[in-house]
Amino acid sequence: LERMTQFKDKARKHQSVDAGLLFYPVLMAADILLYNAQLVPVGDDQKQHLELARDLAEKFNHRYSDTFHIPEPFISKVGSRIMSLQDPAVKMSKSDPNLASMVYVTDRPDEIRKKIMSAVTDSGSEVRAGEDKPGVTNLLTILSACTGRSVATLEAEFSGKGYGDFKKGVADAVVATLDPVRLRYDELIKDREELGRIFKAGAEQAQAVAYRTLSKVNRKVGFVERPR
């Protein structure tokens, strides 16, 4: 666990780290295996954690016979790692104290536009992807993920245009992508009774799957099964 890339990166930044950070990959593996996940959407920075889940499942299956599905990663070809709007050298994170660095799914259109328009770009005015243009590359990645158009196509589309027009295009695409989600969220949050029903149904379904998996594990390992 101490060899995990994310743990090493974060441990270098702090004098001490807690057990939660060290054991996070194990908890992630438990969530994946408990519910028999077969395809797991992850960012490329989480792939190593998924590989741990696969290793644990394979070792358990080898010792106790087939029990767990071996999960496969689903990593989007575009947008698997979105960077901070204010510092494109680091990943966008909800723990960033700078709220302008990230876009929340529930952000209002005007909030999204303000954040995108204030996003860090690079020297020059050419809209193209490249290691020397991390800010523009990040925005192109976001636009490509939202529209389904390739980065090369978008570069051609914004050729000769300034950053202002480019950012407006990115903002429009992000708003169009997230607005249906936000509107549905607003509907649900107003209806607490319906929200409670959805939570209850989801919890019951998850508990049933978890109980079946744990029962199977207990039988194979020889543990006494806990009553429901």
C-alpha positions as CSV (number, residue, x, y, z in Angstrom):
1,L,0.0,0.0,0.0
2,E,2.9,2.4,0.7
3,R,4.0,1.9,-2.9
4,M,0.8,3.2,-4.3
5,T,1.5,6.3,-6.4
6,Q,-1.2,8.4,-4.9
7,F,-0.1,7.6,-1.4
8,K,3.5,8.4,-2.1
9,D,2.6,11.7,-3.8
10,K,0.4,12.9,-0.9
11,A,2.8,11.5,1.7
12,R,5.6,13.7,0.3
13,K,3.5,16.8,0.7
14,H,2.7,16.2,4.4
15,Q,4.8,15.4,7.5
16,S,2.4,12.8,8.6
17,V,-0.5,11.0,6.9
18,D,-3.4,9.1,8.5
19,A,-4.4,5.5,8.1
20,G,-7.4,6.5,6.0
21,L,-5.1,7.6,3.2
22,L,-3.0,4.4,3.4
23,F,-6.0,2.0,3.4
24,Y,-8.1,3.9,0.9
25,P,-7.3,1.5,-1.9
26,V,-8.4,-1.4,0.2
27,L,-11.8,0.3,1.0
28,M,-12.2,1.1,-2.7
29,A,-11.5,-2.6,-3.6
30,A,-14.1,-3.7,-1.0
31,D,-16.7,-1.5,-2.6
32,I,-16.0,-2.8,-6.0
33,L,-15.9,-6.5,-5.1
34,L,-18.8,-6.4,-2.6
35,Y,-21.2,-5.4,-5.4
36,N,-19.7,-7.6,-8.1
37,A,-18.8,-4.7,-10.3
38,Q,-17.6,-5.8,-13.7
39,L,-16.8,-2.5,-15.4
40,V,-15.5,0.4,-13.2
41,P,-15.3,3.9,-14.6
42,V,-12.1,5.5,-13.3
43,G,-9.7,8.2,-14.1
44,D,-6.3,7.2,-15.2
45,D,-4.9,8.2,-11.8
46,Q,-7.2,5.5,-10.2
47,K,-6.2,2.7,-12.4
48,Q,-3.5,1.4,-10.0
49,H,-6.2,1.2,-7.3
50,L,-8.4,-0.9,-9.6
51,E,-5.4,-3.1,-10.3
52,L,-5.2,-3.8,-6.6
53,A,-8.9,-4.8,-6.5
54,R,-8.2,-7.2,-9.4
55,D,-5.2,-8.7,-7.6
56,L,-7.2,-9.2,-4.4
57,A,-10.1,-10.8,-6.3
58,E,-7.8,-13.1,-8.3
59,K,-5.9,-14.2,-5.2
60,F,-9.1,-14.9,-3.3
61,N,-10.5,-16.8,-6.3
62,H,-7.3,-18.9,-6.6
63,R,-7.4,-19.9,-3.0
64,Y,-11.2,-20.3,-2.4
65,S,-12.5,-21.0,-5.9
66,D,-14.3,-18.5,-8.1
67,T,-16.1,-16.0,-5.9
68,F,-15.5,-12.4,-7.2
69,H,-15.9,-10.9,-10.6
70,I,-12.6,-9.6,-11.9
71,P,-13.4,-5.9,-12.5
72,E,-12.2,-4.2,-15.7
73,P,-11.4,-0.5,-15.9
74,F,-13.4,1.8,-18.1
75,I,-11.2,4.8,-18.8
76,S,-12.6,7.4,-21.2
77,K,-10.4,8.2,-24.1
78,V,-11.0,11.9,-23.5
79,G,-11.5,13.6,-20.2
80,S,-10.2,10.8,-17.9
81,R,-8.2,13.5,-16.1
82,I,-9.6,17.1,-15.9
83,M,-7.2,19.6,-14.6
84,S,-7.7,22.6,-12.3
85,L,-9.1,25.7,-14.1
86,Q,-6.7,27.8,-12.1
87,D,-3.6,25.6,-12.1
88,P,-3.6,23.2,-15.1
89,A,-0.6,21.4,-13.6
90,V,-2.8,19.7,-11.0
91,K,-6.0,17.7,-11.2
92,M,-9.3,19.3,-10.6
93,S,-10.3,18.5,-7.1
94,K,-13.3,19.2,-4.9
95,S,-10.9,19.7,-1.9
96,D,-9.2,22.6,-3.6
97,P,-9.9,25.7,-1.4
98,N,-10.1,27.9,-4.6
99,L,-13.7,27.4,-5.8
100,A,-12.9,29.0,-9.1
101,S,-10.6,26.0,-9.9
102,M,-13.5,23.5,-10.3
103,V,-17.0,23.2,-11.8
104,Y,-19.6,21.5,-9.7
105,V,-22.4,19.4,-11.4
106,T,-24.9,21.6,-9.5
107,D,-23.3,25.0,-10.5
108,R,-25.7,27.4,-12.2
109,P,-25.0,28.4,-15.8
110,D,-23.8,31.9,-14.8
111,E,-21.4,30.3,-12.2
112,I,-20.0,27.9,-14.9
113,R,-19.5,30.7,-17.4
114,K,-17.7,32.9,-14.8
115,K,-15.4,30.0,-13.9
116,I,-14.6,29.0,-17.5
117,M,-14.1,32.6,-18.6
118,S,-11.6,33.2,-15.7
119,A,-9.8,29.9,-16.4
120,V,-6.0,30.1,-16.7
121,T,-4.8,30.0,-20.3
122,D,-1.3,30.4,-21.8
123,S,1.0,32.9,-23.5
124,G,0.0,33.6,-27.1
125,S,-3.5,33.4,-28.5
126,E,-3.4,30.2,-30.5
127,V,-6.0,27.6,-29.6
128,R,-4.1,24.3,-29.8
129,A,-3.1,21.4,-27.5
130,G,0.5,20.9,-26.5
131,E,2.8,20.5,-23.5
132,D,3.6,24.2,-23.7
133,K,-0.1,25.1,-23.5
134,P,-1.5,23.2,-20.5
135,G,-4.3,25.7,-19.8
136,V,-5.6,25.6,-23.4
137,T,-5.1,21.8,-23.6
138,N,-7.2,21.4,-20.5
139,L,-10.1,23.5,-21.9
140,L,-9.8,21.6,-25.2
141,T,-10.1,18.3,-23.3
142,I,-13.2,19.6,-21.5
143,L,-14.8,20.8,-24.7
144,S,-14.0,17.5,-26.5
145,A,-15.5,15.5,-23.6
146,C,-18.7,17.6,-23.7
147,T,-19.2,17.7,-27.4
148,G,-17.8,14.3,-28.6
149,R,-15.7,16.2,-31.2
150,S,-12.0,15.4,-31.4
151,V,-9.4,17.9,-30.2
152,A,-8.0,18.2,-33.7
153,T,-11.4,19.2,-35.0
154,L,-11.8,21.8,-32.2
155,E,-8.4,23.2,-32.9
156,A,-9.4,23.7,-36.6
157,E,-12.8,25.2,-35.5
158,F,-11.1,27.8,-33.3
159,S,-8.2,28.5,-35.6
160,G,-7.7,32.3,-35.9
161,K,-10.0,33.0,-33.0
162,G,-9.0,34.4,-29.7
163,Y,-9.2,32.9,-26.2
164,G,-12.4,34.9,-25.5
165,D,-14.4,33.1,-28.3
166,F,-12.8,29.8,-27.3
167,K,-13.7,30.1,-23.6
168,K,-17.3,31.1,-24.5
169,G,-17.5,27.9,-26.6
170,V,-16.2,25.8,-23.7
171,A,-18.6,27.4,-21.3
172,D,-21.6,26.9,-23.6
173,A,-20.7,23.2,-24.0
174,V,-20.3,22.6,-20.3
175,V,-23.6,24.4,-19.5
176,A,-25.4,22.3,-22.1
177,T,-23.9,19.1,-20.7
178,L,-24.6,19.8,-17.0
179,D,-27.8,21.7,-17.2
180,P,-30.1,18.6,-17.5
181,V,-28.4,17.1,-14.5
182,R,-28.7,20.2,-12.4
183,L,-32.4,20.6,-13.4
184,R,-33.1,17.0,-12.3
185,Y,-31.2,17.6,-9.1
186,D,-33.3,20.7,-8.4
187,E,-36.5,18.7,-9.0
188,L,-35.4,15.9,-6.6
189,I,-34.1,18.2,-3.8
190,K,-37.5,19.9,-3.6
191,D,-39.3,16.6,-3.2
192,R,-37.9,15.1,0.0
193,E,-40.4,12.3,0.0
194,E,-39.5,11.1,-3.4
195,L,-35.8,11.5,-2.6
196,G,-36.2,9.4,0.5
197,R,-38.0,6.7,-1.6
198,I,-35.1,6.6,-4.1
199,F,-32.5,6.4,-1.4
200,K,-34.5,3.6,0.4
201,A,-34.9,1.6,-2.8
202,G,-31.2,2.0,-3.7
203,A,-30.1,1.0,-0.2
204,E,-32.3,-2.1,-0.2
205,Q,-31.0,-3.2,-3.6
206,A,-27.4,-2.6,-2.5
207,Q,-27.9,-4.5,0.8
208,A,-29.3,-7.5,-1.0
209,V,-26.3,-7.7,-3.3
210,A,-23.8,-7.2,-0.5
211,Y,-25.5,-9.8,1.7
212,R,-25.3,-12.4,-1.1
213,T,-21.6,-11.7,-1.7
214,L,-20.7,-11.7,2.0
215,S,-22.6,-15.0,2.6
216,K,-20.6,-16.6,-0.2
217,V,-17.3,-15.3,1.2
218,N,-18.2,-16.5,4.7
219,R,-19.1,-20.0,3.6
220,K,-15.9,-20.4,1.6
221,V,-13.6,-18.9,4.3
222,G,-15.4,-20.8,7.1
223,F,-16.7,-17.8,9.0
224,V,-20.0,-18.0,10.9
225,E,-22.7,-16.2,8.9
226,R,-24.2,-13.2,10.5
227,P,-28.0,-13.0,10.6
228,R,-29.6,-10.4,8.4
